[in-house]
Amino acid sequence: MDILDRIKQLRDERGWSNYKLAKEAHISEGSLNNLFRLNNQPTIPTLEAICAGLGISLSRFFAEGNEAVVLNQEQREMLDIWSTLNKEQKAALLELLKKM
């Protein structure tokens, strides 16, 4: 799945511009435009913000069609822990995972 294509699809389904999506996601329009212009993948925190702006969960974002995403117990536990972390803790954890 191409993440930027999926963001465009969900944005277009709502008839939104990048400005509207950025406003709803509480991120700068410039940051959102740069993702598309530079063909960069969003960070997890940025993707979380975009999903929140779209009113969907991360699992829904990655679901194909109308399929529900089923997580195993370990994945649910990881997401539960992730949701309790503050911004700095999430950034530190992401850096750790990238180095593994």
C-alpha positions as CSV (number, residue, x, y, z in Angstrom):
1,M,0.0,0.0,0.0
2,D,1.3,3.4,-0.9
3,I,0.6,5.6,2.1
4,L,0.5,8.9,0.3
5,D,-2.0,7.4,-2.2
6,R,-4.1,6.2,0.6
7,I,-4.1,9.7,2.2
8,K,-5.1,11.2,-1.1
9,Q,-7.9,8.7,-1.5
10,L,-9.3,9.4,1.9
11,R,-9.0,13.1,1.5
12,D,-10.6,13.0,-1.9
13,E,-13.5,10.8,-0.6
14,R,-14.3,13.6,1.7
15,G,-13.9,16.3,-1.0
16,W,-11.2,18.0,1.1
17,S,-8.3,20.0,0.0
18,N,-4.8,19.7,1.6
19,Y,-5.6,22.8,3.5
20,K,-8.8,21.3,5.0
21,L,-7.0,18.0,5.9
22,A,-4.1,19.9,7.5
23,K,-6.5,22.0,9.5
24,E,-8.4,18.9,10.7
25,A,-5.2,17.1,11.5
26,H,-3.7,20.1,13.4
27,I,-0.6,20.0,11.2
28,S,0.8,22.7,9.0
29,E,-0.4,22.8,5.4
30,G,3.2,23.2,4.4
31,S,4.2,20.0,6.1
32,L,1.4,18.1,4.4
33,N,2.2,19.6,1.0
34,N,5.9,18.7,1.5
35,L,4.9,15.1,2.0
36,F,3.3,15.0,-1.4
37,R,5.8,17.3,-3.2
38,L,8.8,15.4,-2.0
39,N,7.1,12.0,-2.0
40,N,8.1,11.5,1.6
41,Q,6.5,9.0,4.0
42,P,4.9,10.6,7.0
43,T,6.2,9.7,10.5
44,I,4.0,7.7,12.7
45,P,3.0,10.7,14.8
46,T,2.1,12.6,11.6
47,L,0.1,9.7,10.3
48,E,-1.7,9.5,13.6
49,A,-2.6,13.1,13.4
50,I,-3.8,12.7,9.8
51,C,-5.9,9.7,10.8
52,A,-7.3,11.7,13.7
53,G,-8.2,14.5,11.3
54,L,-9.9,12.1,9.0
55,G,-11.7,10.5,11.9
56,I,-10.3,7.0,11.5
57,S,-7.9,4.8,13.4
58,L,-4.5,3.7,12.1
59,S,-5.9,0.2,11.7
60,R,-8.7,1.5,9.6
61,F,-6.2,3.5,7.5
62,F,-4.3,0.3,6.6
63,A,-7.4,-1.8,6.1
64,E,-8.0,-3.0,2.5
65,G,-11.4,-2.2,1.3
66,N,-14.0,-2.7,4.0
67,E,-12.0,-5.4,5.8
68,A,-11.6,-5.1,9.5
69,V,-8.0,-5.3,10.7
70,V,-7.6,-8.0,13.3
71,L,-4.8,-7.6,15.7
72,N,-3.3,-10.4,17.8
73,Q,-2.9,-9.9,21.6
74,E,0.7,-8.8,21.3
75,Q,-0.2,-6.1,18.7
76,R,-3.1,-4.9,20.8
77,E,-0.8,-4.6,23.8
78,M,1.8,-2.6,21.9
79,L,-0.9,-0.2,20.7
80,D,-2.3,0.1,24.1
81,I,1.1,1.0,25.5
82,W,1.8,3.4,22.6
83,S,-1.4,5.3,23.3
84,T,-0.2,6.0,26.9
85,L,3.1,7.5,25.9
86,N,3.7,11.2,25.6
87,K,5.2,12.8,22.5
88,E,8.8,12.6,23.7
89,Q,8.4,8.9,24.7
90,K,6.9,8.1,21.3
91,A,9.8,9.8,19.5
92,A,12.4,7.9,21.7
93,L,10.7,4.6,21.1
94,L,10.5,5.2,17.3
95,E,14.3,6.0,17.2
96,L,15.0,2.8,19.2
97,L,12.9,0.7,16.8
98,K,14.6,2.3,13.8
99,K,18.0,1.3,15.1
100,M,17.0,-2.4,15.7
